[in-house]
């Protein structure tokens, strides 16, 4: 994804600068089954993802941010 040079608040980011993961790679990174990621996608409950022509990809940085925000500090059970 590239932004126009000089656009307010935008910086140029090349596709090669961003790590994109497959569902299998994201599953391994998070330690959850790939099927869980599929269920989360259907419920809009999981990490953000991109879908292009039927191919799902996850940005590694956004997956890690999502996981950090879900970290629990206390248990209710």
N, C-alpha and C positions, 0 to 999 in steps of 0.2 A: 504494500500500500504506500503510495507516495502522495504527499501533499504539495500543493503549488508553492514554489519558493516565494517567500515574502508575504504569504498570507498571514494575517494577524493571528498570533497564537499557535501557528503550525510550524513544525520542523520537518525536514525531510527524513523519512525513515524508509530504508530499502527492505525488501522482503528478506534479503540475506541477513539482516540485522535481527530478525525475530525468529525465535525457535518455535516451530509449529510441531505439535505432537499428534500422533494417531490416537485412536481410542485405546488401543492396546498399550501404547506408551504411557498415556495418561492414567490408565488403570494401574499399571505398575508403579507409577510415581505416587499415586494416592493410596495404593494398597487396597483397592476395591475391585471387585469383578467388573469386567467390561459391561456385563448386563446391567449392573447398577448404574453405570454412566448412561446407558441407553434409557433406563427408567427415569433418571434425573432429567435427561433432555426432554422427555415427554411431559414431565411435570414442571418444567422450567425451574428446577430446584438445585441443579448442579452448577459446575463451573461454566463460565461463558464459553461458547464454541462458535465456530464458523462452519457453514455448510455451503459447498459450491459443487453443483452438478452431482449431488448425492454423496459427496465425500465430506466427512466430518473431520475437522481439525481443531485442536485446542492450542492457544498461545500459552507457552510454558509460564511466562511471567504472570499472566492472569489467573492461571490455575493455582499457582502458589499464593497469590493474593487472596483468592477465594478461600483457600484452605486456611490461611492465617486468620481470616475474619470469622471462621466457623470454630475456632479453637475455644474449648470450654474451660472455664476457670473453676467451676463448681458443678456438682451433680445434684439434680433434684430427686434422684431416687436412691 
